[in-house]
């Protein structure tokens, strides 16, 4: 018997007893105000939350804030008048190269980390690059679709039904370079999340 065999035999002889896996590994988190918690964390990671009553208020905000911005695209039919980029003409992601503002919807928001789940119901497959390639990003979520934590979010997500999906939290950033925080390092330079009360 080699020393290797001796070591492996000793390891096998001294393994702990097998224990059953927990049936459910989760925990509950409660916040007195999900929207306030979401907005606070979003501000901490470099984004901003705006509470709005309806799509008309979103359109007004976008027109005022991005008055001088061209190349605006949206997947939200209610905000088609705000956009000047016709997404029906986009056939490949490279066509989005000049996109300055992307306006999309999100399925749910997570209060603990301000992450927003965006799937193919909100960005069809040939628009997947929109949140990453745009200069500025606006995401619309409904207040009733805010959840406390990631455990609750995963319970509500059905990837089999929607296919591709991703969590987005804040604008693009990195602090790896000389330990200095850089916003917009490899994606959107700004993120505004509209929390829709309707």
JOPE-V434304 format. One record per residue. N is the residue number from 0. RES is the residue in three letters. OMEGA is omega in radians with two decimals (* if undefined). Layout:
[[N:RES:OMEGA] [N:RES:OMEGA]]
This chain:
[[0:UNK:3.14] [1:UNK:3.10] [2:UNK:3.10] [3:UNK:3.12] [4:UNK:3.13] [5:UNK:-3.14] [6:UNK:-3.13] [7:UNK:3.11] [8:UNK:3.12] [9:UNK:3.11] [10:UNK:-3.13] [11:UNK:-3.10] [12:UNK:-3.05] [13:UNK:3.10] [14:UNK:3.10] [15:UNK:3.10] [16:UNK:3.11] [17:UNK:3.09] [18:UNK:3.12] [19:UNK:3.07] [20:UNK:3.09] [21:UNK:-3.12] [22:UNK:-3.13] [23:UNK:3.09] [24:UNK:-3.11] [25:UNK:3.02] [26:UNK:-3.12] [27:UNK:3.08] [28:UNK:3.11] [29:UNK:3.05] [30:UNK:-3.13] [31:UNK:-3.12] [32:UNK:-3.09] [33:UNK:-3.11] [34:UNK:3.14] [35:UNK:3.11] [36:UNK:3.12] [37:UNK:-3.11] [38:UNK:-3.13] [39:UNK:-3.13] [40:UNK:3.13] [41:UNK:3.10] [42:UNK:3.14] [43:UNK:-3.13] [44:UNK:2.99] [45:UNK:3.12] [46:UNK:3.06] [47:UNK:3.09] [48:UNK:3.11] [49:UNK:3.09] [50:UNK:-3.09] [51:UNK:3.13] [52:UNK:-3.05] [53:UNK:-3.12] [54:UNK:3.12] [55:UNK:3.11] [56:UNK:3.09] [57:UNK:-3.14] [58:UNK:3.12] [59:UNK:3.14] [60:UNK:-3.11] [61:UNK:-3.14] [62:UNK:-3.14] [63:UNK:-3.05] [64:UNK:-3.07] [65:UNK:-3.06] [66:UNK:-3.07] [67:UNK:-3.07] [68:UNK:3.04] [69:UNK:-3.12] [70:UNK:3.12] [71:UNK:3.12] [72:UNK:3.12] [73:UNK:3.03] [74:UNK:-3.12] [75:UNK:-3.11] [76:UNK:-3.12] [77:UNK:-3.11] [78:UNK:-3.11] [79:UNK:-3.12] [80:UNK:-3.14] [81:UNK:-3.05] [82:UNK:3.02] [83:UNK:3.11] [84:UNK:-3.12] [85:UNK:-3.09] [86:UNK:3.10] [87:UNK:3.12] [88:UNK:-3.12] [89:UNK:-3.14] [90:UNK:3.11] [91:UNK:-3.12] [92:UNK:-3.13] [93:UNK:3.13] [94:UNK:-3.14] [95:UNK:-3.00] [96:UNK:-3.11] [97:UNK:-3.06] [98:UNK:-3.14] [99:UNK:3.12] [100:UNK:3.07] [101:UNK:3.13] [102:UNK:-3.08] [103:UNK:3.08] [104:UNK:3.07] [105:UNK:-3.11] [106:UNK:3.13] [107:UNK:3.10] [108:UNK:-3.08] [109:UNK:-3.04] [110:UNK:-3.04] [111:UNK:-3.08] [112:UNK:3.12] [113:UNK:3.08] [114:UNK:3.13] [115:UNK:3.10] [116:UNK:3.13] [117:UNK:-3.11] [118:UNK:-3.03] [119:UNK:3.00] [120:UNK:-3.07] [121:UNK:3.04] [122:UNK:3.12] [123:UNK:-2.95] [124:UNK:-3.10] [125:UNK:3.05] [126:UNK:-3.08] [127:UNK:-3.11] [128:UNK:-3.05] [129:UNK:-3.09] [130:UNK:-3.08] [131:UNK:-3.01] [132:UNK:-3.09] [133:UNK:3.06] [134:UNK:-3.14] [135:UNK:-3.05] [136:UNK:3.02] [137:UNK:3.13] [138:UNK:-3.14] [139:UNK:3.04] [140:UNK:3.08] [141:UNK:-3.13] [142:UNK:-3.14] [143:UNK:3.14] [144:UNK:3.03] [145:UNK:3.09] [146:UNK:-3.03] [147:UNK:-3.02] [148:UNK:-3.07] [149:UNK:3.09] [150:UNK:3.13] [151:UNK:3.12] [152:UNK:-3.12] [153:UNK:3.08] [154:UNK:-3.09] [155:UNK:-3.10] [156:UNK:3.08] [157:UNK:-3.08] [158:UNK:3.13] [159:UNK:-3.12] [160:UNK:-3.02] [161:UNK:-3.09] [162:UNK:-3.08] [163:UNK:3.03] [164:UNK:3.14] [165:UNK:3.00] [166:UNK:3.08] [167:UNK:3.10] [168:UNK:3.11] [169:UNK:3.06] [170:UNK:3.10] [171:UNK:-3.14] [172:UNK:3.03] [173:UNK:3.04] [174:UNK:-3.10] [175:UNK:-3.04] [176:UNK:3.11] [177:UNK:3.11] [178:UNK:3.14] [179:UNK:-3.12] [180:UNK:3.11] [181:UNK:3.11] [182:UNK:-3.14] [183:UNK:-3.07] [184:UNK:-3.08] [185:UNK:3.13] [186:UNK:-3.08] [187:UNK:3.12] [188:UNK:-3.13] [189:UNK:3.12] [190:UNK:3.00] [191:UNK:3.10] [192:UNK:3.08] [193:UNK:3.11] [194:UNK:-3.00] [195:UNK:-3.07] [196:UNK:-3.08] [197:UNK:*]]
